[in-house]
Amino acid sequence: MNLVELFIYPIKSCGKIALNQGEVNLKGLDWDREFMWVDESGQFVTQRTHPQLAKIQVQQSGELIELSVEDREIKPFQLQPILIGTSKTVQVWRDETIAIDQGDEVADWLKNALKIDNQFQFRLVRQSPNFIRSVDPNYAVNINNQVSFADGYPCLLTNTASLAELNRKLSEIYPISSQEVPMNRFRPNLVIDTDQPFIEDQWKVILIGEVYFDLVKPCSRCIVTTTDQNIGERNPLKEPLKTLATFRQQPGGIMFGMNIIPRNTGTIHVGDSVEVVETY
């Protein structure tokens, strides 16, 4: 088994960046979900309510982040992230924390890019290094486990064989109008290649490169899986979530992928072998 794809999403719910190698810190991969959009009350904004966020493409060069959309009228925006600025109380699910507002210009750019017609502008905020957001203590391995602006855990791992099994079922249900989906519907960080669907459910600890990961909880999926990540539009048949529910409904939700927590820092590379250290 090998690590075959590696992704970060610097801005929560916006486009991915594919990596050949990644630096793992205690809250996940460097720059992953470091930023997010919030509304006037500081509540996090995602594709759950605004699927068009998927259209925001993200590139990174050093500390500089470029945002763009496939619209000739909207020029790309060069963001120089800041850690010294206006502090703002923000909410991610049940967690309340402090973040740093990234300024008016990027807020104006998003409003134009998404053609949002309201008086309030979404604000882009960056996680403050001075305020630690802890992993749910019900699933944390130790009290030091922390997380970025990801939904709840440092990294998400998926398996190619699991996606193949889902697509096999979709092709049986829709033999004429294909509803097969790419892995990007699940917005993973780490994609591993195996020939056993959902074998990841049985893993407790794995080693990739020089980093050990604890697999602590299956990932409960939502409406975001029905959003085409290229065009930011929902699938009218509610696929693949509808079919996934027929065989992956478990206590707590419809599961695909595993939430994982790094035990140590280090570098991982596409092509690294995946060693199963401990199983359930």
N, C-alpha and C positions, 0 to 999 in steps of 0.2 A: 504494500500500500504506500501511496505517495501523496504529498501535498501537490495538487495540480493547478490551483488558482489561489490568489491572495489579493484581497481587496481592502481598501479603506474608503470611508465616506466622511470626508472632513466636515461637511455640513449635514446634519441629520436630515434625512429624507430627500437630499439632493443626490446628484450623480456620483458614481463610484470612480475610484482611481485604481487601476490594476497595477500590482507591484511584482517585481521579480524577487525581491527580498523585503522583509519588514522587520522593524525593531519593536520588540515586545516590551512594554512596561507593565507595571502592576495593574493599570486600568485598561489594558488592551494594547492595540497597535498604535504607535506614534501617530498623532493627528486624527485618529478615527473618532468621529462624533465629537470633535473638539468644539464645534460651533452648532448652534441651532437657531431657528426662527421662533420668535415669541410674539404673542398678541399684546394688546394694550394692558391686559392684566398680568402679563408675565407668563401666561400659560403656553406650554410648548405647542408648536404648530408642525404638523407632519402630513404625509400623504393620506392619512386616514380621512382628513377633512379637505385637503387640497392636493389631489393627485397630480396636478400640473407641476408640483415641485420636482417631480421626476425629470422634467425637461431641463432643469438647471444643470448644465455640465460643469464639472469642476476639474481644474488642472492645477498643479502645484510645482513651483520652482523655488527651492529653498523655503524661505518663510513667506514668499509671495503666493497668493491664491488667485487664480483667474476664474471668473464666472462668466458663462456664456449661454445663449440659447440659439436655436436654429431659426433666427429671425434677422433678416438683413437690416431691419430698422433699429435693432437693439445692438449697440456695440458691446463687446466684452468689457467686463469690469475688473480692474486690478485691485485686489484687496491686500492692504498691508496690515496684517493682524496686530492688534494692540492688547497689552495687558494692563496698561495704565489708562484709565478713562472712567466714564460714568458707571458706577456699580448699580446693578438692578437685581431685585429679588425675582427669581424665576421658579417655575414649577414643572417638574417632569414626573408624570404620574403622581405618586404620593410624596415624592421628594421635593422639598423646598431648599433652594440653595442660592448662592450669590454668583452672578455672572457679569462680564464686562461688555457693555454696549459697544458695537463696532462702528457706530457713527451714522450720520444722516445720508451720506452718499450711497452706501450700499443698500440702505433701506429704500431710497428713491429708485435705485436701479431695479430692485426686485419688483416694486410696484409697477414699473413700466414693463418689465420683462414678462410678468404674469398678467398684465392688464387688469390689475385688481382695482375695482372701482368702489373704494370706500374712503372715509375720511381718515381713518387710522392706518398708519403704515406698520407692517410687520417689522420688527427690529431683529437684527442679527446680533447674537450674543456669543461670547466665548467663555468657556468654563474658567473660573478663577482657580489658580493653583493654591490659593489660600483657604479654600473651602472644599473639603473632601466629601464626595458623595459615596456613601457606603453601599455595598451589595446587600440585598435582602438578607437579614441575619438567618432566616429560615433555610437558606441555601449556601451561605458563605462557608468557606472552608476554615477561615480564621478571621479574627477581628480586623485585620489590616486589609481585607479585600475591598477594593474600591472600583468605581466605574466612571466612565465619561458621561456624555449625554445620550449614550445608548439606552434602550428601553430599561435594561436592568442588570446586564452582565457584561463583562469586558469584551468577550468575543463570541461569535456565532460560527459553528462548524456545520457544514453539510457534506453529503456523500453523493457521488455521481450515480451510484446504483439505486439510491433512494429516489432520485429524480427520474431515472429510467423506468422504475416501477410505476411511479405516478403517471408518466407519459404513456406507458403501456396501457394503463387503465383508461386514460383519456382517449387513446386511439380506438379502443374497443367501443367506448360509448359514442364517440363522434367519428365514425369511419370515413365520412365524406368531408365534413368541414373540420379540419384539424384544429384541436384546442391544445396541442402540446405546447409546453412552456419552457423557456430557458431558465437557467439557474438564477439569473438576476432577479426573478420575481421574489426570491427569498432573501435577497440582500445579505449574503453571507460574508464573513471575513476570510474564512479558511474553507477551501473545497478539497476534499480528499477523494481519491479514486479507488473504489473497491468493486467487487463483483457480488456483494451481498447487501441487498436493500435493508436499510435500517439496522444494520449491524452495530451502528454507533450507539444505539439504545443500551447495548450491553457493556459499553466501556465506562470505566470509572476514572482511570488515569492513562494518559498517553504521553509519548515523548515525540516531539517534532524538532529536528535540529538539536538545539541546546536548551530547549524550553519544555518543561513539564506542564501539562494542563490537566486540571480536574474537570470532568464532565459532570455538571451538577444538576441540570434540569433540561428536559426536552423543551423546545421552543414552541410556544403557543402562537398559532398563525391567525392573521386578521385579514381585513379587506384589502390591505396593501398588496397581497399576493395576486389580486385580480387586476392590478394596474400594470399596463404595458409600460415598462420602464424607459422606452424610447420616446413615446408620444404622450405619456401622462394621462391616458384614458382608461377607464374601467372596462373590464370584460362584461358584456351585457348578460352573459349566462352565469356570471359569478364563478367562473372557473379560473384557476384550478381548485379553489377552496371548496366548492360544492362536492367535487369528486374526492378530494382529500378527506373530507369529513366522513365518507363512507367506510374508510378503513383505518383512519388515524385519529379517530375521536377517542380521547382518553380523559380521565379526570383532570380538569383544568383547561381543556381546550382541544383544538385540532392541531396535532403536533407534526412538525417537520424541522429537522436539525436539532443541534444540541447547544445549549448555552455552556460556555467553558470559561474557566478562570485560570490564568497563568500562575504557576507557583513561584516562578523566578523571571528575571529579565533576560533578554538575549536576542539573537538574530535567527530568523527562520527564512528559508528560501523555497521558492517553487522548485519541486523536484526532491525535496527532503523526504526521506522515508518516515513513515508513521509507525511507531512501535506501541503496541498495546501493553501497558505496564501492569494494569489491574483491571479486572472486570467485576460487574455486580453479580 
